[in-house]
Amino acid sequence: LDDGAELVSVLHDRMRDLLVGVVGGTEGTTAGVIRLRSLAARGLLSYPIVAIKDAVTNQLFESRHGTGQSAMDGIVRATNVLLAGMPIVVAGYGWIGKGIAMRARGLGAQVTVCEVAPVAALEACMDGFRVLPMKDAATEGQVFITATGSACVIGAEHFAVMRDNALVANAGHYDVEIDVAALARSAVARRPVRELVEEFELADGRRIQLFAGGRIVNLAAGEGHPAAIMDMSFAHQCLSVAFLVARAGHLDATVLSVPKEIDQQVAALKLKSLGVRIDELTEEQKRYLATWSDGA
Ligand SMILES: NC(=O)c1ccc[n+]([C@@H]2O[C@H](COP(=O)([O-])OP(=O)(O)OC[C@H]3O[C@@H](n4cnc5c(N)ncnc54)[C@H](O)[C@@H]3O)[C@@H](O)[C@H]2O)c1
């Protein structure tokens, strides 16, 4: 069971002798899946791995609601920032960015989204967010949160135009989304201003606040996802491991999506735990949905 392809990287790199007999694995986060797909594309992946983050129930709930809530919680706890009316820039409108943008807006912030993918940018637009390239958003935001899975999303050209006291934080898995080295290079002085916030003073007197050294905000400052979200993630891990074991030796060494039945099963179990009941299709409805001519 991996999160960020840390274990897989070590196994494939330094401890290859332990690869013998591994039936399969699971990966919990987008950043890890990106690495695994790259390994698989080169024909180097040694065993099948189920991408938990591809599960619909994972994206909708852990990524969107878990990270959305815990990232904002982490920022507020560590900075005491007032979010009402605050111009916040969210980089990336995947499930993580969507959750953060949604919660920030719910707390009264004025949210701008930066994207590189047209569909995601259009979705942000139609969800009612302002969409701007980062170099324009950089001049307007006061709080910046990266959630792209990419690197150097906020860099020297952005620090150069940011407002005084802008706060930059990262919710992506790795601490590479904010170019901290570039910030350090452009600073004439730096000092800690809170337990998890370091202030960088630039030559023109403006100050940039860096959150947790660019490390993942909700783990650095918050408590991670609520247990009521992680229960579904662990259910996915557990059911996916059972799936892999039942098919041991019959699956290709590639990155697999979580089977739809597991997604449905996890959602059904969660509904049961919440005491939420739903309707079932009647036999007549099933028959109707299976025909191509009725009602035409
Ligand atoms: N904080 C947490 O608890 C937590 C939880 C799960 C995942 N993550 C991490 O968050 C990151 C995002 O995850 P996701 O599932 O939303 O990924 P995703 O791939 O679904 O979405 C990322 C979005 O960022 C956009 N993007 C990429 N580069 C960009 C750039 N330079 N500028 C603007 N937008 C850019 C992409 O077009 C995409 O729409 C990953 O690193 C993931 O591992 C964090």
The ligand as an SDF file (V2000), in Angstrom:
LIG
                    3D

 44 48  0  0  0  0  0  0  0  0999 V2000
   -3.2180   17.5820    0.1950 N   0  0  0  0  0  0  0  0  0  0  0  0
   -3.6850   16.3490    0.1630 C   0  0  0  0  0  0  0  0  0  0  0  0
   -4.1060   15.7630    1.1560 O   0  0  0  0  0  0  0  0  0  0  0  0
   -3.7260   15.6250   -1.1450 C   0  0  0  0  0  0  0  0  0  0  0  0
   -4.5960   14.5350   -1.3010 C   0  0  0  0  0  0  0  0  0  0  0  0
   -4.6220   13.8780   -2.5220 C   0  0  0  0  0  0  0  0  0  0  0  0
   -3.7990   14.3060   -3.5460 C   0  0  0  0  0  0  0  0  0  0  0  0
   -2.9330   15.3610   -3.3480 N   0  0  0  0  0  0  0  0  0  0  0  0
   -2.0280   15.8580   -4.3920 C   0  0  0  0  0  0  0  0  0  0  0  0
   -2.5690   17.0610   -4.9600 O   0  0  0  0  0  0  0  0  0  0  0  0
   -2.0740   17.2020   -6.3040 C   0  0  0  0  0  0  0  0  0  0  0  0
   -3.2570   17.3880   -7.2720 C   0  0  0  0  0  0  0  0  0  0  0  0
   -4.0520   16.2210   -7.2360 O   0  0  0  0  0  0  0  0  0  0  0  0
   -5.3350   16.0610   -8.1960 P   0  0  0  0  0  0  0  0  0  0  0  0
   -5.8820   14.7040   -7.9090 O   0  0  0  0  0  0  0  0  0  0  0  0
   -6.2390   17.2340   -8.1080 O   0  0  0  0  0  0  0  0  0  0  0  0
   -4.5930   16.0470   -9.6150 O   0  0  0  0  0  0  0  0  0  0  0  0
   -5.2200   16.2150  -11.0690 P   0  0  0  0  0  0  0  0  0  0  0  0
   -4.1770   15.7420  -12.0010 O   0  0  0  0  0  0  0  0  0  0  0  0
   -6.5930   15.6380  -11.1300 O   0  0  0  0  0  0  0  0  0  0  0  0
   -5.4050   17.8030  -11.2000 O   0  0  0  0  0  0  0  0  0  0  0  0
   -4.3280   18.6620  -11.2940 C   0  0  0  0  0  0  0  0  0  0  0  0
   -4.7610   19.8520  -12.1490 C   0  0  0  0  0  0  0  0  0  0  0  0
   -3.6840   20.7920  -12.1750 O   0  0  0  0  0  0  0  0  0  0  0  0
   -3.5620   21.2940  -13.4960 C   0  0  0  0  0  0  0  0  0  0  0  0
   -2.1940   21.7720  -13.6860 N   0  0  0  0  0  0  0  0  0  0  0  0
   -1.0740   21.0530  -13.9440 C   0  0  0  0  0  0  0  0  0  0  0  0
   -0.0180   21.8730  -14.0390 N   0  0  0  0  0  0  0  0  0  0  0  0
   -0.4750   23.1300  -13.8240 C   0  0  0  0  0  0  0  0  0  0  0  0
    0.1340   24.4110  -13.7920 C   0  0  0  0  0  0  0  0  0  0  0  0
    1.4360   24.5610  -14.0100 N   0  0  0  0  0  0  0  0  0  0  0  0
   -0.6430   25.4930  -13.5420 N   0  0  0  0  0  0  0  0  0  0  0  0
   -1.9760   25.3520  -13.3190 C   0  0  0  0  0  0  0  0  0  0  0  0
   -2.6120   24.1500  -13.3490 N   0  0  0  0  0  0  0  0  0  0  0  0
   -1.8700   23.0690  -13.6000 C   0  0  0  0  0  0  0  0  0  0  0  0
   -3.9170   20.1120  -14.3920 C   0  0  0  0  0  0  0  0  0  0  0  0
   -4.3290   20.5630  -15.6650 O   0  0  0  0  0  0  0  0  0  0  0  0
   -5.0410   19.4540  -13.6090 C   0  0  0  0  0  0  0  0  0  0  0  0
   -6.3180   19.9320  -13.9830 O   0  0  0  0  0  0  0  0  0  0  0  0
   -1.2450   15.9470   -6.5620 C   0  0  0  0  0  0  0  0  0  0  0  0
    0.1100   16.2100   -6.2310 O   0  0  0  0  0  0  0  0  0  0  0  0
   -1.8130   14.9510   -5.5660 C   0  0  0  0  0  0  0  0  0  0  0  0
   -0.9180   13.8990   -5.2780 O   0  0  0  0  0  0  0  0  0  0  0  0
   -2.9030   16.0400   -2.1750 C   0  0  0  0  0  0  0  0  0  0  0  0
  1  2  1  0
  2  3  2  0
  2  4  1  0
  4  5  1  0
  4 44  2  0
  5  6  2  0
  6  7  1  0
  7  8  2  0
  8  9  1  0
  8 44  1  0
  9 10  1  0
  9 42  1  0
 10 11  1  0
 11 12  1  0
 11 40  1  0
 12 13  1  0
 13 14  1  0
 14 15  2  0
 14 16  1  0
 14 17  1  0
 17 18  1  0
 18 19  2  0
 18 20  1  0
 18 21  1  0
 21 22  1  0
 22 23  1  0
 23 24  1  0
 23 38  1  0
 24 25  1  0
 25 26  1  0
 25 36  1  0
 26 27  1  0
 26 35  1  0
 27 28  2  0
 28 29  1  0
 29 30  1  0
 29 35  2  0
 30 31  1  0
 30 32  2  0
 32 33  1  0
 33 34  2  0
 34 35  1  0
 36 37  1  0
 36 38  1  0
 38 39  1  0
 40 41  1  0
 40 42  1  0
 42 43  1  0
M  CHG  2   8   1  16  -1
M  END
$$$$
